[in-house]
Amino acid sequence: MDKKVLVLDLDGTLTNSEKKITPETKAALMEMQEKGHTVVLASGRPTAGITPLAKELKLKEHGGYILSFNGGKITDCSSDEVIYQKTLPPELVPELFSLARKLDIGLLSYDEDNNIITGMHYDEYIDVEKNINHLPVKQMEKVEDYVDFPLNKCLGTAEPEMAAEAEKIYAEKFGDKLCISRSEPFFVEITPKGIDKAASLERFCKMTGNKRKDMIACGDGFNDLSMIKYAGLGVAMENAQPVVKDAADYVTASNDEDGVAKVIHKFILKDDVSENADII
């Protein structure tokens, strides 16, 4: 039996509405890892915002991986080694923040001390990012004057209608140089060209020898679309955006109903029984 690689988005997928991993989901994840399967946490979050969940699931002991910044950085948890990283072109950073000021939307990134850094525009969605990652916010007049280090991504924040418009504007101006997408209706992800979750998983497979056909990817947001289409089995949560459900091979229960645990029991743990070995 080929070992499976379970790729999990975090918010709205692995964690419930309280941003916690439920006991049932945690137990299923620990059991599959103990049987030799691999867990990959793939999120738009910065690495520091994923690490606590990786520790909770003992990815270091079981050889799991973190794909942070929508795949802009891949970390091997067993060694804490960054095995891949791509950052934003530094010459574009001032333009990104300048456009955010012009549009009057939030735009944030992360510094080397694990602070969220943002301009003077502050909205409730910056607080959402702060609370998700448990990172402090450092506000300043011009972020670009502070940044003299590489950025893995920027994150735009706005009311959903404005975020959709901002996504189009950023794509029109930077689409040939950067990847622009939304992870939530109110979040605009700005990452280096060629960086999305699917591209990162393809690199992951080449670097680790894992096979696409053995990969199960679960997600709920717009930025999960590419990995759901890429994986051997793409799974949408019941609470997923409609377009994500449409793209998925399978729809599981919601993140508040242990949807991930149900996927593990249906497609991974039962693989250890001979009659279900070829379920995928």
Accessible surface in RSA format (square Angstrom, percent):
REM  Atomic radii and reference values for relative SASA: ProtOr
REM  Chains: A
REM  Algorithm: Lee & Richards
REM  Probe-radius: 1.40
REM  Slices: 20
REM RES _ NUM      All-atoms   Total-Side   Main-Chain    Non-polar    All polar
REM                ABS   REL    ABS   REL    ABS   REL    ABS   REL    ABS   REL
RES MET A   1   108.01  55.9  28.14  18.6  79.87 190.2  41.34  35.1  66.67  88.3
RES ASP A   2    67.07  47.0  57.12  56.9   9.95  23.5  10.03  23.6  57.05  56.9
RES LYS A   3    99.46  48.5  89.19  54.7  10.28  24.5  67.58  60.8  31.89  34.0
RES LYS A   4    14.25   7.0  13.86   8.5   0.40   0.9   1.41   1.3  12.84  13.7
RES VAL A   5     1.43   0.9   1.43   1.3   0.00   0.0   1.43   1.2   0.00   0.0
RES LEU A   6     0.00   0.0   0.00   0.0   0.00   0.0   0.00   0.0   0.00   0.0
RES VAL A   7     0.00   0.0   0.00   0.0   0.00   0.0   0.00   0.0   0.00   0.0
RES LEU A   8     0.00   0.0   0.00   0.0   0.00   0.0   0.00   0.0   0.00   0.0
RES ASP A   9    11.20   7.8  11.20  11.1   0.00   0.0   0.00   0.0  11.20  11.2
RES LEU A  10     0.00   0.0   0.00   0.0   0.00   0.0   0.00   0.0   0.00   0.0
RES ASP A  11    20.70  14.5  18.49  18.4   2.21   5.2   9.67  22.8  11.03  11.0
RES GLY A  12    13.46  16.6   0.00   N/A  13.46  16.6  11.02  30.2   2.44   5.5
RES THR A  13     2.27   1.6   0.00   0.0   2.27   5.4   0.00   0.0   2.27   3.4
RES LEU A  14     4.86   2.7   0.00   0.0   4.86  12.2   0.00   0.0   4.86  13.1
RES THR A  15     0.07   0.0   0.07   0.1   0.00   0.0   0.07   0.1   0.00   0.0
RES ASN A  16    23.98  16.5  22.28  21.5   1.70   4.1   0.86   2.1  23.12  22.3
RES SER A  17    81.65  69.0  51.13  68.2  30.52  70.3  41.85  89.1  39.80  55.8
RES GLU A  18   120.87  69.4 101.50  76.8  19.38  46.1  43.30  83.7  77.57  63.3
RES LYS A  19    85.39  41.7  71.11  43.6  14.28  34.0  48.72  43.9  36.67  39.1
RES LYS A  20   128.13  62.5 124.93  76.7   3.19   7.6  76.35  68.7  51.78  55.2
RES ILE A  21    13.73   7.8   0.00   0.0  13.73  33.1   0.00   0.0  13.73  37.2
RES THR A  22    26.82  19.1  23.66  24.0   3.16   7.5  26.17  35.2   0.65   1.0
RES PRO A  23   116.72  85.1 106.69  97.3  10.03  36.5 113.00  93.3   3.72  23.1
RES GLU A  24    87.15  50.0  78.31  59.2   8.83  21.0  36.87  71.3  50.27  41.0
RES THR A  25     4.47   3.2   4.47   4.5   0.00   0.0   0.74   1.0   3.74   5.6
RES LYS A  26    72.34  35.3  72.34  44.4   0.00   0.0  32.54  29.3  39.80  42.4
RES ALA A  27    61.85  56.9  50.19  77.5  11.66  26.5  57.79  81.4   4.07  10.8
RES ALA A  28     2.18   2.0   0.09   0.1   2.09   4.7   1.38   1.9   0.79   2.1
RES LEU A  29     0.00   0.0   0.00   0.0   0.00   0.0   0.00   0.0   0.00   0.0
RES MET A  30    28.18  14.6  28.18  18.7   0.00   0.0  28.18  24.0   0.00   0.0
RES GLU A  31    64.62  37.1  63.41  48.0   1.20   2.9  19.06  36.9  45.56  37.2
RES MET A  32     0.00   0.0   0.00   0.0   0.00   0.0   0.00   0.0   0.00   0.0
RES GLN A  33     7.87   4.4   0.80   0.6   7.07  16.8   0.29   0.6   7.58   5.8
RES GLU A  34   121.82  69.9  86.51  65.4  35.31  84.1  34.53  66.8  87.28  71.3
RES LYS A  35    85.17  41.6  72.75  44.6  12.42  29.6  54.39  49.0  30.78  32.8
RES GLY A  36    41.64  51.3   0.00   N/A  41.64  51.3  28.24  77.5  13.40  30.0
RES HIS A  37     2.41   1.3   0.00   0.0   2.41   6.2   0.00   0.0   2.41   2.8
RES THR A  38    24.74  17.6  24.25  24.6   0.49   1.2   1.41   1.9  23.32  35.3
RES VAL A  39     0.21   0.1   0.00   0.0   0.21   0.5   0.00   0.0   0.21   0.6
RES VAL A  40     0.00   0.0   0.00   0.0   0.00   0.0   0.00   0.0   0.00   0.0
RES LEU A  41     0.00   0.0   0.00   0.0   0.00   0.0   0.00   0.0   0.00   0.0
RES ALA A  42     0.19   0.2   0.19   0.3   0.00   0.0   0.19   0.3   0.00   0.0
RES SER A  43     3.53   3.0   3.53   4.7   0.00   0.0   0.00   0.0   3.53   4.9
RES GLY A  44     8.15  10.0   0.00   N/A   8.15  10.0   4.92  13.5   3.23   7.2
RES ARG A  45    15.51   6.5  12.57   6.4   2.94   7.0   5.84   8.0   9.67   5.9
RES PRO A  46     4.60   3.3   4.60   4.2   0.00   0.0   4.60   3.8   0.00   0.0
RES THR A  47    28.07  20.0  27.39  27.8   0.68   1.6  27.39  36.8   0.68   1.0
RES ALA A  48    28.24  26.0  12.45  19.2  15.79  35.9  18.25  25.7   9.99  26.5
RES GLY A  49     2.92   3.6   0.00   N/A   2.92   3.6   0.38   1.1   2.53   5.7
RES ILE A  50     0.00   0.0   0.00   0.0   0.00   0.0   0.00   0.0   0.00   0.0
RES THR A  51    41.97  29.9  41.97  42.5   0.00   0.0  34.07  45.8   7.90  11.9
RES PRO A  52    77.75  56.7  67.72  61.7  10.03  36.5  71.85  59.3   5.91  36.7
RES LEU A  53    18.15  10.1  18.15  13.0   0.00   0.0  18.15  12.7   0.00   0.0
RES ALA A  54     6.18   5.7   5.44   8.4   0.74   1.7   5.80   8.2   0.38   1.0
RES LYS A  55   151.86  74.1 133.87  82.1  17.99  42.8  85.84  77.3  66.02  70.3
RES GLU A  56    64.78  37.2  50.48  38.2  14.30  34.0  28.76  55.6  36.02  29.4
RES LEU A  57     0.00   0.0   0.00   0.0   0.00   0.0   0.00   0.0   0.00   0.0
RES LYS A  58   101.59  49.6 100.21  61.5   1.38   3.3  54.55  49.1  47.03  50.1
RES LEU A  59     0.12   0.1   0.12   0.1   0.00   0.0   0.12   0.1   0.00   0.0
RES LYS A  60   106.83  52.1  98.37  60.4   8.45  20.1  88.01  79.2  18.82  20.1
RES GLU A  61   123.52  70.9  85.11  64.4  38.41  91.5  54.96 106.3  68.56  56.0
RES HIS A  62    58.64  32.0  33.54  23.3  25.10  64.2  25.75  26.5  32.88  38.3
RES GLY A  63    26.80  33.1   0.00   N/A  26.80  33.1  19.08  52.4   7.72  17.3
RES GLY A  64     0.42   0.5   0.00   N/A   0.42   0.5   0.42   1.2   0.00   0.0
RES TYR A  65    30.70  14.3  30.70  17.5   0.00   0.0   4.77   3.6  25.93  32.0
RES ILE A  66     6.33   3.6   6.33   4.7   0.00   0.0   6.33   4.6   0.00   0.0
RES LEU A  67     0.35   0.2   0.35   0.3   0.00   0.0   0.35   0.2   0.00   0.0
RES SER A  68     0.00   0.0   0.00   0.0   0.00   0.0   0.00   0.0   0.00   0.0
RES PHE A  69    14.41   7.2  14.39   8.9   0.02   0.1  14.39   8.7   0.02   0.1
RES ASN A  70     4.94   3.4   4.92   4.8   0.02   0.1   1.88   4.5   3.06   3.0
RES GLY A  71     0.37   0.5   0.00   N/A   0.37   0.5   0.04   0.1   0.33   0.7
RES GLY A  72     0.02   0.0   0.00   N/A   0.02   0.0   0.02   0.0   0.00   0.0
RES LYS A  73    42.37  20.7  42.37  26.0   0.00   0.0   1.38   1.2  40.99  43.7
RES ILE A  74     0.00   0.0   0.00   0.0   0.00   0.0   0.00   0.0   0.00   0.0
RES THR A  75    13.78   9.8  13.78  14.0   0.00   0.0  13.07  17.6   0.71   1.1
RES ASP A  76    23.88  16.7  23.88  23.8   0.00   0.0   0.00   0.0  23.88  23.8
RES CYS A  77     8.12   6.1   6.78   7.6   1.34   3.1   4.77  12.1   3.34   3.6
RES SER A  78    55.32  46.7  36.48  48.7  18.84  43.4  22.48  47.9  32.84  46.0
RES SER A  79    64.15  54.2  36.24  48.4  27.91  64.3  42.00  89.4  22.15  31.0
RES ASP A  80    97.60  68.4  78.60  78.2  18.99  44.9  27.79  65.4  69.80  69.6
RES GLU A  81    99.27  57.0  92.24  69.8   7.03  16.7  32.75  63.3  66.52  54.3
RES VAL A  82    62.12  40.9  40.06  36.3  22.06  53.2  40.06  34.8  22.06  59.8
RES ILE A  83    38.71  22.0  20.59  15.3  18.12  43.7  25.68  18.5  13.03  35.4
RES TYR A  84    49.92  23.3  43.09  24.5   6.83  17.8  42.94  32.3   6.98   8.6
RES GLN A  85    86.46  48.3  58.09  42.5  28.37  67.5  11.06  23.5  75.40  57.2
RES LYS A  86    78.49  38.3  74.20  45.5   4.30  10.2  49.13  44.2  29.36  31.3
RES THR A  87    43.40  30.9  31.74  32.2  11.66  27.8   7.37   9.9  36.04  54.5
RES LEU A  88     3.31   1.8   0.11   0.1   3.20   8.0   0.11   0.1   3.20   8.6
RES PRO A  89    37.41  27.3  31.66  28.9   5.76  20.9  37.41  30.9   0.00   0.0
RES PRO A  90   107.24  78.2  97.03  88.5  10.21  37.1  99.51  82.2   7.74  48.1
RES GLU A  91   120.16  69.0  99.65  75.4  20.52  48.8  67.23 130.0  52.93  43.2
RES LEU A  92     6.90   3.8   6.90   4.9   0.00   0.0   6.90   4.8   0.00   0.0
RES VAL A  93     8.27   5.4   8.27   7.5   0.00   0.0   8.27   7.2   0.00   0.0
RES PRO A  94    59.63  43.5  58.62  53.4   1.01   3.7  58.98  48.7   0.66   4.1
RES GLU A  95    72.23  41.5  68.07  51.5   4.16   9.9  31.95  61.8  40.28  32.9
RES LEU A  96     0.00   0.0   0.00   0.0   0.00   0.0   0.00   0.0   0.00   0.0
RES PHE A  97     5.55   2.8   5.03   3.1   0.52   1.3   5.03   3.0   0.52   1.5
RES SER A  98    55.36  46.8  52.45  70.0   2.91   6.7  14.69  31.3  40.68  57.0
RES LEU A  99    16.10   9.0  13.00   9.3   3.10   7.8  15.83  11.1   0.27   0.7
RES ALA A 100     3.62   3.3   3.62   5.6   0.00   0.0   3.62   5.1   0.00   0.0
RES ARG A 101   110.34  46.3  87.18  44.4  23.16  55.1  68.14  93.1  42.20  25.6
RES LYS A 102   172.10  84.0 136.75  83.9  35.36  84.2  91.45  82.3  80.65  85.9
RES LEU A 103    35.68  19.9  20.77  14.9  14.91  37.5  24.66  17.3  11.01  29.6
RES ASP A 104    98.79  69.2  88.07  87.7  10.71  25.3  27.33  64.3  71.46  71.3
RES ILE A 105     4.76   2.7   1.53   1.1   3.24   7.8   2.07   1.5   2.69   7.3
RES GLY A 106     0.42   0.5   0.00   N/A   0.42   0.5   0.42   1.2   0.00   0.0
RES LEU A 107     5.42   3.0   1.49   1.1   3.94   9.9   1.49   1.0   3.94  10.6
RES LEU A 108     0.00   0.0   0.00   0.0   0.00   0.0   0.00   0.0   0.00   0.0
RES SER A 109     1.00   0.8   1.00   1.3   0.00   0.0   0.00   0.0   1.00   1.4
RES TYR A 110    18.60   8.7   9.77   5.6   8.84  23.0   9.77   7.3   8.84  10.9
RES ASP A 111     9.69   6.8   1.68   1.7   8.01  19.0   2.50   5.9   7.19   7.2
RES GLU A 112   132.03  75.8  98.20  74.3  33.84  80.6  46.37  89.7  85.66  69.9
RES ASP A 113   108.80  76.2  85.67  85.3  23.13  54.7  22.59  53.2  86.22  86.0
RES ASN A 114    77.28  53.3  75.19  72.7   2.08   5.0   8.09  19.5  69.18  66.9
RES ASN A 115    22.22  15.3  22.22  21.5   0.00   0.0   0.00   0.0  22.22  21.5
RES ILE A 116     0.00   0.0   0.00   0.0   0.00   0.0   0.00   0.0   0.00   0.0
RES ILE A 117     0.00   0.0   0.00   0.0   0.00   0.0   0.00   0.0   0.00   0.0
RES THR A 118     0.21   0.1   0.21   0.2   0.00   0.0   0.00   0.0   0.21   0.3
RES GLY A 119    14.32  17.7   0.00   N/A  14.32  17.7  13.27  36.4   1.05   2.3
RES MET A 120   105.33  54.5  85.56  56.6  19.77  47.1  83.63  71.1  21.70  28.7
RES HIS A 121    59.41  32.5  45.23  31.4  14.18  36.3  46.52  47.9  12.90  15.0
RES TYR A 122    84.45  39.4  54.14  30.8  30.31  78.9  48.34  36.3  36.12  44.5
RES ASP A 123    28.91  20.3  20.52  20.4   8.39  19.8  28.13  66.2   0.79   0.8
RES GLU A 124   105.29  60.4  94.74  71.7  10.55  25.1  35.66  69.0  69.63  56.8
RES TYR A 125    23.45  10.9  23.45  13.3   0.00   0.0  10.78   8.1  12.67  15.6
RES ILE A 126     0.00   0.0   0.00   0.0   0.00   0.0   0.00   0.0   0.00   0.0
RES ASP A 127    54.02  37.8  54.02  53.8   0.00   0.0  14.35  33.8  39.67  39.6
RES VAL A 128    47.64  31.3  44.81  40.6   2.83   6.8  47.35  41.1   0.29   0.8
RES GLU A 129     6.88   4.0   6.88   5.2   0.00   0.0   0.00   0.0   6.88   5.6
RES LYS A 130    81.64  39.8  81.48  50.0   0.16   0.4  29.56  26.6  52.08  55.5
RES ASN A 131    93.15  64.2  85.66  82.8   7.49  18.0  29.27  70.4  63.88  61.7
RES ILE A 132    15.95   9.1  12.59   9.4   3.36   8.1  13.08   9.4   2.87   7.8
RES ASN A 133     4.44   3.1   0.00   0.0   4.44  10.7   0.36   0.9   4.08   3.9
RES HIS A 134   148.90  81.4 119.35  83.0  29.54  75.6  88.52  91.2  60.38  70.3
RES LEU A 135    18.01  10.0  14.49  10.4   3.52   8.8  16.67  11.7   1.35   3.6
RES PRO A 136    76.66  55.9  70.18  64.0   6.48  23.6  76.11  62.8   0.56   3.5
RES VAL A 137    41.19  27.1   9.83   8.9  31.36  75.6  10.27   8.9  30.92  83.9
RES LYS A 138    78.87  38.5  74.19  45.5   4.68  11.1  52.27  47.1  26.59  28.3
RES GLN A 139    76.91  43.0  49.10  35.9  27.81  66.2  14.82  31.5  62.09  47.1
RES MET A 140    30.59  15.8  24.83  16.4   5.76  13.7  28.26  24.0   2.34   3.1
RES GLU A 141   125.76  72.2 118.41  89.6   7.35  17.5  55.53 107.4  70.23  57.3
RES LYS A 142    98.61  48.1  92.06  56.5   6.55  15.6  39.83  35.8  58.78  62.6
RES VAL A 143     0.67   0.4   0.50   0.5   0.16   0.4   0.50   0.4   0.16   0.4
RES GLU A 144    25.81  14.8  10.55   8.0  15.26  36.3   7.30  14.1  18.51  15.1
RES ASP A 145   112.81  79.0  75.14  74.8  37.67  89.1  33.64  79.2  79.17  79.0
RES TYR A 146    76.12  35.5  60.07  34.2  16.05  41.8  58.17  43.7  17.95  22.1
RES VAL A 147    26.39  17.4   7.96   7.2  18.44  44.4   8.01   7.0  18.38  49.8
RES ASP A 148   135.21  94.7  96.51  96.1  38.69  91.5  47.32 111.4  87.88  87.6
RES PHE A 149    25.58  12.8  13.03   8.1  12.54  32.6  18.93  11.5   6.64  19.0
RES PRO A 150    94.20  68.7  72.41  66.0  21.78  79.2  81.98  67.7  12.22  75.9
RES LEU A 151     3.44   1.9   0.45   0.3   2.99   7.5   1.85   1.3   1.59   4.3
RES ASN A 152    16.13  11.1  12.86  12.4   3.27   7.9   0.00   0.0  16.13  15.6
RES LYS A 153     2.41   1.2   2.22   1.4   0.20   0.5   0.00   0.0   2.41   2.6
RES CYS A 154     0.00   0.0   0.00   0.0   0.00   0.0   0.00   0.0   0.00   0.0
RES LEU A 155     1.21   0.7   1.21   0.9   0.00   0.0   1.21   0.9   0.00   0.0
RES GLY A 156     0.95   1.2   0.00   N/A   0.95   1.2   0.95   2.6   0.00   0.0
RES THR A 157     0.40   0.3   0.00   0.0   0.40   0.9   0.01   0.0   0.38   0.6
RES ALA A 158     7.81   7.2   3.62   5.6   4.19   9.5   7.81  11.0   0.00   0.0
RES GLU A 159    98.04  56.3  94.84  71.8   3.20   7.6  53.03 102.6  45.01  36.8
RES PRO A 160    53.54  39.0  52.18  47.6   1.36   4.9  52.48  43.3   1.07   6.6
RES GLU A 161   155.74  89.4 143.13 108.3  12.61  30.0  63.14 122.1  92.60  75.6
RES MET A 162    62.21  32.2  58.59  38.8   3.63   8.6  34.81  29.6  27.41  36.3
RES ALA A 163     0.03   0.0   0.00   0.0   0.03   0.1   0.03   0.0   0.00   0.0
RES ALA A 164    28.00  25.7  27.41  42.3   0.59   1.3  27.41  38.6   0.59   1.6
RES GLU A 165    81.28  46.7  80.03  60.5   1.26   3.0  26.52  51.3  54.77  44.7
RES ALA A 166     0.23   0.2   0.23   0.4   0.00   0.0   0.23   0.3   0.00   0.0
RES GLU A 167    40.98  23.5  40.98  31.0   0.00   0.0   7.79  15.1  33.19  27.1
RES LYS A 168   128.25  62.6 123.69  75.9   4.57  10.9  73.95  66.6  54.30  57.8
RES ILE A 169    46.62  26.5  46.01  34.3   0.62   1.5  46.01  33.1   0.62   1.7
RES TYR A 170     1.04   0.5   1.04   0.6   0.00   0.0   1.04   0.8   0.00   0.0
RES ALA A 171    41.00  37.7  33.46  51.6   7.54  17.2  33.76  47.5   7.24  19.2
RES GLU A 172   149.05  85.6 111.14  84.1  37.91  90.3  51.04  98.7  98.02  80.0
RES LYS A 173   109.23  53.3  85.05  52.2  24.19  57.6  46.12  41.5  63.11  67.2
RES PHE A 174     2.83   1.4   2.83   1.8   0.00   0.0   2.83   1.7   0.00   0.0
RES GLY A 175    23.29  28.7   0.00   N/A  23.29  28.7  16.34  44.8   6.95  15.6
RES ASP A 176   110.62  77.5  78.65  78.3  31.97  75.6  48.02 113.0  62.61  62.4
RES LYS A 177   105.92  51.7  97.00  59.5   8.93  21.3  54.23  48.8  51.69  55.1
RES LEU A 178     1.73   1.0   0.08   0.1   1.66   4.2   0.08   0.1   1.66   4.5
RES CYS A 179    32.45  24.5  28.01  31.2   4.43  10.4   6.58  16.7  25.87  27.9
RES ILE A 180    24.47  13.9   1.56   1.2  22.91  55.2   1.56   1.1  22.91  62.2
RES SER A 181    32.94  27.8  32.63  43.5   0.30   0.7  26.00  55.4   6.93   9.7
RES ARG A 182    42.86  18.0  41.40  21.1   1.46   3.5   1.43   2.0  41.43  25.1
RES SER A 183    11.30   9.6   9.91  13.2   1.39   3.2   8.83  18.8   2.47   3.5
RES GLU A 184    43.08  24.7  43.08  32.6   0.00   0.0   9.55  18.5  33.53  27.4
RES PRO A 185    35.52  25.9  35.52  32.4   0.00   0.0  35.52  29.3   0.00   0.0
RES PHE A 186    43.45  21.7  43.45  26.9   0.00   0.0  43.45  26.3   0.00   0.0
RES PHE A 187     8.66   4.3   8.66   5.4   0.00   0.0   8.66   5.3   0.00   0.0
RES VAL A 188     1.78   1.2   1.78   1.6   0.00   0.0   1.78   1.5   0.00   0.0
RES GLU A 189     3.88   2.2   3.80   2.9   0.07   0.2   0.56   1.1   3.32   2.7
RES ILE A 190     0.40   0.2   0.40   0.3   0.00   0.0   0.40   0.3   0.00   0.0
RES THR A 191     2.99   2.1   2.99   3.0   0.00   0.0   0.01   0.0   2.98   4.5
RES PRO A 192     1.11   0.8   1.11   1.0   0.00   0.0   1.11   0.9   0.00   0.0
RES LYS A 193   100.31  48.9  98.10  60.2   2.21   5.3  67.92  61.1  32.38  34.5
RES GLY A 194    38.75  47.8   0.00   N/A  38.75  47.8  35.33  96.9   3.42   7.7
RES ILE A 195     1.66   0.9   0.00   0.0   1.66   4.0   0.39   0.3   1.27   3.4
RES ASP A 196    51.58  36.1  50.17  49.9   1.41   3.3  16.46  38.7  35.12  35.0
RES LYS A 197     1.27   0.6   0.81   0.5   0.45   1.1   0.81   0.7   0.45   0.5
RES ALA A 198    16.26  14.9  15.74  24.3   0.51   1.2  16.26  22.9   0.00   0.0
RES ALA A 199    25.92  23.8  19.76  30.5   6.16  14.0  23.53  33.1   2.39   6.3
RES SER A 200     0.00   0.0   0.00   0.0   0.00   0.0   0.00   0.0   0.00   0.0
RES LEU A 201     0.00   0.0   0.00   0.0   0.00   0.0   0.00   0.0   0.00   0.0
RES GLU A 202    79.17  45.5  79.09  59.8   0.08   0.2  10.07  19.5  69.10  56.4
RES ARG A 203    59.00  24.8  57.79  29.5   1.21   2.9  24.09  32.9  34.91  21.2
RES PHE A 204     0.00   0.0   0.00   0.0   0.00   0.0   0.00   0.0   0.00   0.0
RES CYS A 205    12.75   9.6  10.12  11.3   2.63   6.2  10.41  26.4   2.34   2.5
RES LYS A 206   163.00  79.5 126.77  77.8  36.22  86.2  87.27  78.6  75.73  80.7
RES MET A 207    94.95  49.2  55.24  36.6  39.70  94.5  59.78  50.8  35.16  46.6
RES THR A 208    44.24  31.5   7.94   8.0  36.31  86.5  16.41  22.0  27.83  42.1
RES GLY A 209    60.32  74.4   0.00   N/A  60.32  74.4  36.51 100.2  23.81  53.3
RES ASN A 210    46.02  31.7  33.94  32.8  12.07  29.1   5.89  14.2  40.13  38.8
RES LYS A 211   110.67  54.0 105.22  64.6   5.45  13.0  67.38  60.6  43.29  46.1
RES ARG A 212   122.62  51.5 118.21  60.3   4.41  10.5  35.88  49.0  86.74  52.6
RES LYS A 213   111.50  54.4 103.88  63.7   7.62  18.1  92.86  83.6  18.64  19.9
RES ASP A 214     9.31   6.5   9.26   9.2   0.06   0.1   1.43   3.4   7.88   7.9
RES MET A 215     0.15   0.1   0.00   0.0   0.15   0.4   0.00   0.0   0.15   0.2
RES ILE A 216     0.04   0.0   0.04   0.0   0.00   0.0   0.04   0.0   0.00   0.0
RES ALA A 217     0.00   0.0   0.00   0.0   0.00   0.0   0.00   0.0   0.00   0.0
RES CYS A 218     0.00   0.0   0.00   0.0   0.00   0.0   0.00   0.0   0.00   0.0
RES GLY A 219     0.00   0.0   0.00   N/A   0.00   0.0   0.00   0.0   0.00   0.0
RES ASP A 220    13.64   9.6  13.30  13.2   0.34   0.8   0.00   0.0  13.64  13.6
RES GLY A 221     2.93   3.6   0.00   N/A   2.93   3.6   2.93   8.1   0.00   0.0
RES PHE A 222    53.53  26.8  45.53  28.2   8.00  20.8  45.53  27.6   8.00  22.9
RES ASN A 223    18.29  12.6   9.51   9.2   8.77  21.1  10.06  24.2   8.22   7.9
RES ASP A 224     0.45   0.3   0.45   0.4   0.00   0.0   0.00   0.0   0.45   0.4
RES LEU A 225    35.09  19.5  35.09  25.1   0.00   0.0  35.09  24.6   0.00   0.0
RES SER A 226    31.60  26.7  23.95  32.0   7.66  17.6  27.54  58.6   4.07   5.7
RES MET A 227     0.00   0.0   0.00   0.0   0.00   0.0   0.00   0.0   0.00   0.0
RES ILE A 228     1.85   1.1   0.03   0.0   1.82   4.4   0.03   0.0   1.82   5.0
RES LYS A 229   133.12  64.9 108.61  66.6  24.51  58.4  63.86  57.5  69.26  73.8
RES TYR A 230    27.17  12.7  24.06  13.7   3.11   8.1  19.72  14.8   7.45   9.2
RES ALA A 231     7.76   7.1   0.00   0.0   7.76  17.6   0.00   0.0   7.76  20.5
RES GLY A 232    35.33  43.6   0.00   N/A  35.33  43.6  13.26  36.4  22.07  49.4
RES LEU A 233    19.48  10.9  19.48  13.9   0.00   0.0  19.48  13.7   0.00   0.0
RES GLY A 234     0.00   0.0   0.00   N/A   0.00   0.0   0.00   0.0   0.00   0.0
RES VAL A 235     0.00   0.0   0.00   0.0   0.00   0.0   0.00   0.0   0.00   0.0
RES ALA A 236     0.00   0.0   0.00   0.0   0.00   0.0   0.00   0.0   0.00   0.0
RES MET A 237     0.21   0.1   0.21   0.1   0.00   0.0   0.21   0.2   0.00   0.0
RES GLU A 238    86.00  49.4  80.87  61.2   5.13  12.2  30.79  59.6  55.21  45.1
RES ASN A 239    63.60  43.9  31.59  30.5  32.00  77.1  36.46  87.7  27.14  26.2
RES ALA A 240     8.61   7.9   0.00   0.0   8.61  19.6   0.04   0.1   8.57  22.7
RES GLN A 241    44.89  25.1  42.35  30.9   2.54   6.1   4.28   9.1  40.61  30.8
RES PRO A 242    98.09  71.5  95.92  87.4   2.17   7.9  97.95  80.9   0.14   0.9
RES VAL A 243    66.71  43.9  63.46  57.5   3.25   7.8  65.06  56.5   1.65   4.5
RES VAL A 244     0.00   0.0   0.00   0.0   0.00   0.0   0.00   0.0   0.00   0.0
RES LYS A 245    60.65  29.6  52.84  32.4   7.81  18.6  25.55  23.0  35.10  37.4
RES ASP A 246   123.88  86.8  89.09  88.7  34.79  82.3  31.77  74.8  92.11  91.9
RES ALA A 247    32.02  29.4   5.07   7.8  26.94  61.3  16.53  23.3  15.48  41.0
RES ALA A 248    20.95  19.3   0.00   0.0  20.95  47.6   0.00   0.0  20.95  55.5
RES ASP A 249    96.19  67.4  57.44  57.2  38.75  91.6  20.33  47.8  75.86  75.7
RES TYR A 250    71.43  33.3  65.87  37.5   5.56  14.5  44.61  33.5  26.81  33.1
RES VAL A 251    60.40  39.7  39.26  35.5  21.14  50.9  39.26  34.1  21.14  57.3
RES THR A 252     7.24   5.2   0.91   0.9   6.34  15.1   4.84   6.5   2.40   3.6
RES ALA A 253    23.18  21.3  12.34  19.0  10.84  24.7  19.32  27.2   3.86  10.2
RES SER A 254    15.74  13.3  15.74  21.0   0.00   0.0  12.15  25.9   3.59   5.0
RES ASN A 255    16.31  11.2  11.12  10.7   5.19  12.5   0.90   2.2  15.41  14.9
RES ASP A 256    79.82  55.9  52.83  52.6  26.99  63.8  25.52  60.1  54.30  54.2
RES GLU A 257    98.77  56.7  90.85  68.7   7.91  18.8  37.75  73.0  61.02  49.8
RES ASP A 258    23.93  16.8  21.85  21.7   2.08   4.9   2.25   5.3  21.68  21.6
RES GLY A 259     0.50   0.6   0.00   N/A   0.50   0.6   0.00   0.0   0.50   1.1
RES VAL A 260     1.51   1.0   0.84   0.8   0.67   1.6   0.84   0.7   0.67   1.8
RES ALA A 261     0.00   0.0   0.00   0.0   0.00   0.0   0.00   0.0   0.00   0.0
RES LYS A 262    96.20  46.9  90.28  55.4   5.92  14.1  74.26  66.8  21.94  23.4
RES VAL A 263     0.24   0.2   0.00   0.0   0.24   0.6   0.24   0.2   0.00   0.0
RES ILE A 264     0.00   0.0   0.00   0.0   0.00   0.0   0.00   0.0   0.00   0.0
RES HIS A 265    73.80  40.3  73.63  51.2   0.17   0.4  49.76  51.3  24.04  28.0
RES LYS A 266    82.85  40.4  81.18  49.8   1.67   4.0  34.19  30.8  48.65  51.8
RES PHE A 267    13.56   6.8  13.56   8.4   0.00   0.0  13.56   8.2   0.00   0.0
RES ILE A 268     0.00   0.0   0.00   0.0   0.00   0.0   0.00   0.0   0.00   0.0
RES LEU A 269    15.77   8.8  10.40   7.4   5.37  13.5  10.86   7.6   4.91  13.2
RES LYS A 270   109.16  53.3 108.23  66.4   0.93   2.2  53.07  47.8  56.09  59.8
RES ASP A 271     3.15   2.2   0.86   0.9   2.29   5.4   0.00   0.0   3.15   3.1
RES ASP A 272    62.11  43.5  27.57  27.4  34.53  81.7  26.81  63.1  35.30  35.2
RES VAL A 273    66.67  43.9  63.07  57.1   3.60   8.7  66.67  57.9   0.00   0.0
RES SER A 274    98.48  83.2  75.23 100.4  23.24  53.5  55.10 117.3  43.37  60.8
RES GLU A 275   137.56  79.0  97.75  73.9  39.81  94.8  63.61 123.0  73.94  60.4
RES ASN A 276    43.84  30.2  41.36  40.0   2.48   6.0   2.99   7.2  40.86  39.5
RES ALA A 277    38.46  35.4  26.24  40.5  12.22  27.8  26.24  37.0  12.22  32.4
RES ASP A 278   133.66  93.6 110.55 110.0  23.11  54.6  37.22  87.6  96.44  96.2
RES ILE A 279    70.63  40.2  37.39  27.9  33.24  80.1  46.60  33.6  24.03  65.2
RES ILE A 280    67.48  38.4  12.30   9.2  55.18 133.0  38.43  27.7  29.05  78.8
END  Absolute sums over single chains surface
CHAIN  1 A    11746.4       9367.6       2378.8       6136.6       5609.8
END  Absolute sums over all chains
TOTAL         11746.4       9367.6       2378.8       6136.6       5609.8
